[in-house]
């Protein structure tokens, strides 16, 4: 199992390098099925936008400081 996790992480590296910050925090709420991604801590978001596909983009001014992804299991693994 560990080898599979490492391979999946390696596949995600090119995408992670394109994100707006080199420090990224991930928090997953399993009960709510929500993934929180922060590009700054604290986020200090002053505005947010909910997309049609259930993603909340959080901004401080014009700067993207975080993303909240709803229904993570359903979206990525077909569960729940």
N, CA, C and O of each residue as an XYZ file, in Angstrom:
320
protein
N       0.815     -1.196      0.000
C       0.000      0.000      0.000
C       0.862      1.266      0.000
O       0.554      2.222     -0.711
N       1.942      1.278      0.793
C       2.775      2.476      0.863
C       3.351      2.838     -0.498
O       3.455      4.015     -0.844
N       3.723      1.821     -1.266
C       4.290      2.074     -2.585
C       3.265      2.756     -3.495
O       3.611      3.657     -4.260
N       2.020      2.329     -3.411
C       0.957      2.933     -4.208
C       0.727      4.392     -3.825
O       0.494      5.238     -4.689
N       0.794      4.682     -2.531
C       0.619      6.057     -2.061
C       1.748      6.935     -2.590
O       1.508      8.055     -3.041
N       2.957      6.436     -2.537
C       4.106      7.199     -3.025
C       3.978      7.450     -4.529
O       4.252      8.556     -4.996
N       3.567      6.440     -5.286
C       3.398      6.609     -6.732
C       2.328      7.654     -7.049
O       2.509      8.474     -7.949
N       1.222      7.627     -6.316
C       0.174      8.620     -6.523
C       0.662     10.022     -6.176
O       0.336     10.985     -6.869
N       1.433     10.135     -5.116
C       1.992     11.428     -4.734
C       2.940     11.942     -5.811
O       2.910     13.122     -6.160
N       3.771     11.064     -6.329
C       4.705     11.463     -7.389
C       3.955     11.934     -8.637
O       4.398     12.867     -9.306
N       2.846     11.307     -8.948
C       2.049     11.721    -10.108
C       1.433     13.106     -9.910
O       1.180     13.821    -10.880
N       1.194     13.480     -8.657
C       0.566     14.772     -8.387
C       1.571     15.928     -8.342
O       1.164     17.088     -8.400
N       2.869     15.639     -8.239
C       3.871     16.694     -8.080
C       3.825     17.744     -9.195
O       3.855     18.933     -8.880
N       3.755     17.375    -10.478
C       3.700     18.424    -11.505
C       2.528     19.392    -11.314
O       2.651     20.579    -11.614
N       1.403     18.894    -10.821
C       0.236     19.744    -10.585
C       0.461     20.637     -9.360
O       0.094     21.812     -9.366
N       1.060     20.076     -8.320
C       1.322     20.853     -7.110
C       2.284     22.002     -7.379
O       2.154     23.074     -6.788
N       3.238     21.785     -8.256
C       4.209     22.832     -8.569
C       3.576     24.028     -9.287
O       4.156     25.114     -9.306
N       2.409     23.839     -9.867
C       1.721     24.924    -10.579
C       0.830     25.765     -9.661
O       0.305     26.795    -10.085
N       0.656     25.336     -8.418
C      -0.230     26.057     -7.503
C       0.376     27.404     -7.119
O       1.585     27.598     -7.245
N      -0.463     28.345     -6.647
C       0.008     29.704     -6.382
C       0.923     29.857     -5.176
O       1.390     30.963     -4.903
N       1.189     28.791     -4.454
C       2.035     28.880     -3.269
C       2.916     27.639     -3.181
O       2.521     26.561     -3.626
N       4.076     27.784     -2.622
C       4.964     26.632     -2.423
C       4.680     25.939     -1.094
O       5.140     24.819     -0.869
N       3.929     26.591     -0.217
C       3.475     25.958      1.021
C       1.974     25.748      0.892
O       1.228     26.682      0.599
N       1.542     24.523      1.111
C       0.133     24.170      0.936
C      -0.293     23.325      2.137
O       0.419     22.404      2.539
N      -1.442     23.638      2.700
C      -1.988     22.872      3.813
C      -3.269     22.202      3.355
O      -4.120     22.823      2.719
N      -3.393     20.921      3.689
C      -4.581     20.145      3.353
C      -5.245     19.703      4.645
O      -4.577     19.208      5.552
N      -6.549     19.878      4.733
C      -7.334     19.387      5.861
C      -8.556     18.703      5.274
O      -9.268     19.285      4.456
N      -8.801     17.452      5.698
C      -9.950     16.712      5.191
C     -10.901     16.406      6.330
O     -10.496     15.854      7.353
N     -12.162     16.764      6.156
C     -13.216     16.449      7.109
C     -13.996     15.268      6.538
O     -14.849     15.438      5.667
N     -13.697     14.076      7.035
C     -14.296     12.858      6.504
C     -15.811     12.839      6.703
O     -16.552     12.409      5.819
N     -16.260     13.299      7.849
C     -17.690     13.279      8.137
C     -18.461     14.197      7.185
O     -19.535     13.831      6.708
N     -17.927     15.369      6.910
C     -18.591     16.310      6.004
C     -18.219     16.050      4.548
O     -18.849     16.597      3.643
N     -17.197     15.219      4.311
C     -16.713     14.900      2.973
C     -16.244     16.152      2.235
O     -16.607     16.403      1.086
N     -15.416     16.932      2.948
C     -14.930     18.206      2.429
C     -13.412     18.271      2.569
O     -12.860     17.923      3.613
N     -12.750     18.717      1.511
C     -11.302     18.930      1.527
C     -11.029     20.423      1.499
O     -11.504     21.145      0.622
N     -10.245     20.874      2.488
C      -9.850     22.274      2.574
C      -8.391     22.381      2.146
O      -7.538     21.667      2.672
N      -8.098     23.264      1.198
C      -6.735     23.494      0.734
C      -6.433     24.968      0.980
O      -7.148     25.849      0.503
N      -5.363     25.222      1.731
C      -4.981     26.601      2.040
C      -3.621     26.900      1.447
O      -2.690     26.103      1.563
N      -3.512     28.059      0.808
C      -2.250     28.509      0.243
C      -1.556     29.506      1.153
O      -0.393     29.847      0.937
N      -2.275     29.977      2.181
C      -1.713     30.863      3.191
C      -2.361     30.519      4.516
O      -3.529     30.135      4.569
N      -1.587     30.661      5.591
C      -2.126     30.439      6.929
C      -1.796     31.638      7.784
O      -0.616     31.958      7.925
N      -2.751     32.311      8.355
C      -4.179     32.088      8.150
C      -4.620     32.600      6.786
O      -3.990     33.475      6.192
N      -5.712     32.034      6.311
C      -6.201     32.445      4.992
C      -6.605     33.913      4.981
O      -6.223     34.658      4.078
N      -7.361     34.323      5.964
C      -7.825     35.699      6.011
C      -8.628     36.087      4.784
O      -8.532     37.217      4.305
N      -9.425     35.148      4.270
C     -10.216     35.412      3.065
C     -11.214     36.536      3.315
O     -11.837     36.617      4.374
N     -11.348     37.391      2.322
C     -12.306     38.497      2.394
C     -13.477     38.291      1.448
O     -14.471     39.015      1.511
N     -13.358     37.292      0.563
C     -14.415     37.028     -0.407
C     -14.336     35.561     -0.824
O     -13.284     34.934     -0.699
N     -15.429     35.021     -1.313
C     -15.428     33.642     -1.799
C     -16.409     33.519     -2.955
O     -17.329     34.319     -3.123
N     -16.168     32.482     -3.739
C     -17.012     32.230     -4.905
C     -17.296     30.732     -4.974
O     -16.367     29.925     -4.959
N     -18.569     30.355     -5.050
C     -18.973     28.956     -5.174
C     -19.185     28.654     -6.646
O     -20.012     29.290     -7.299
N     -18.443     27.688     -7.174
C     -18.597     27.316     -8.576
C     -19.771     26.350     -8.729
O     -20.271     25.812     -7.741
N     -20.199     26.137     -9.949
C     -21.328     25.239    -10.222
C     -21.034     23.800     -9.825
O     -21.954     23.036     -9.533
N     -19.750     23.422     -9.811
C     -19.410     22.030     -9.504
C     -19.012     21.822     -8.040
O     -18.358     20.827     -7.726
N     -19.385     22.726     -7.147
C     -19.198     22.514     -5.721
C     -17.791     22.783     -5.212
O     -17.297     22.069     -4.340
N     -17.148     23.801     -5.747
C     -15.834     24.215     -5.267
C     -15.957     25.658     -4.797
O     -16.468     26.519     -5.513
N     -15.480     25.904     -3.582
C     -15.493     27.261     -3.053
C     -14.073     27.815     -3.185
O     -13.122     27.265     -2.628
N     -13.951     28.901     -3.923
C     -12.654     29.553     -4.093
C     -12.620     30.740     -3.147
O     -13.514     31.585     -3.172
N     -11.584     30.804     -2.308
C     -11.494     31.845     -1.282
C     -10.391     32.843     -1.646
O      -9.271     32.466     -1.990
N     -10.748     34.127     -1.556
C      -9.845     35.196     -1.984
C      -9.591     36.187     -0.859
O     -10.449     36.412     -0.005
N      -8.412     36.772     -0.871
C      -8.112     37.971     -0.101
C      -7.728     39.009     -1.144
O      -6.635     38.966     -1.709
N      -8.635     39.935     -1.389
C      -8.462     40.843     -2.516
C      -8.536     40.037     -3.803
O      -9.495     39.294     -4.012
N      -7.548     40.172     -4.659
C      -7.503     39.409     -5.911
C      -6.713     38.114     -5.782
O      -6.614     37.354     -6.746
N      -6.149     37.851     -4.603
C      -5.260     36.703     -4.412
C      -6.038     35.477     -3.926
O      -6.771     35.554     -2.940
N      -5.878     34.353     -4.619
C      -6.492     33.093     -4.206
C      -5.726     32.552     -3.000
O      -4.535     32.259     -3.100
N      -6.414     32.419     -1.851
C      -5.752     31.971     -0.631
C      -6.220     30.588     -0.178
O      -5.629     30.002      0.729
N      -7.283     30.062     -0.807
C      -7.750     28.744     -0.418
C      -8.838     28.226     -1.342
O      -9.475     28.975     -2.084
N      -9.024     26.916     -1.267
C     -10.046     26.237     -2.054
C     -10.712     25.211     -1.142
O     -10.033     24.503     -0.399
N     -12.017     25.132     -1.200
C     -12.774     24.123     -0.468
C     -13.491     23.258     -1.492
O     -14.240     23.768     -2.326
N     -13.265     21.950     -1.430
C     -13.876     21.023     -2.386
C     -14.933     20.206     -1.656
O     -14.621     19.483     -0.711
N     -16.164     20.320     -2.088
C     -17.290     19.608     -1.476
C     -17.470     18.238     -2.123
O     -17.104     18.040     -3.281
N     -18.033     17.298     -1.372
C     -18.360     15.952     -1.876
C     -17.147     15.250     -2.490
O     -17.210     14.751     -3.614
N     -16.063     15.220     -1.752
C     -14.797     14.696     -2.262
C     -14.882     13.220     -2.644
O     -14.451     12.842     -3.733
N     -15.425     12.394     -1.775
C     -15.499     10.962     -2.084
C     -16.347     10.706     -3.335
O     -15.952      9.947     -4.220
N     -17.483     11.333     -3.392
C     -18.376     11.155     -4.533
C     -17.706     11.630     -5.830
O     -17.837     11.001     -6.880
N     -17.002     12.731     -5.732
C     -16.362     13.337     -6.893
C     -15.203     12.491     -7.419
O     -15.045     12.350     -8.631
N     -14.389     11.926     -6.517
C     -13.157     11.272     -6.943
C     -13.140      9.755     -6.826
O     -12.306      9.104     -7.455
N     -14.022      9.188     -6.052
C     -13.959      7.733     -5.913
C     -15.306      7.042     -6.107
O     -15.388      5.816     -6.034
N     -16.347      7.805     -6.350
C     -17.655      7.220     -6.558
C     -18.308      6.717     -5.287
O     -19.333      6.038     -5.351
N     -17.738      7.034     -4.129
C     -18.284      6.579     -2.855
C     -19.279      7.606     -2.314
O     -19.317      8.760     -2.742
N     -20.073      7.145     -1.367
C     -21.050      7.946     -0.619
C     -22.186      8.281     -1.496
O     -23.123      8.951     -1.063
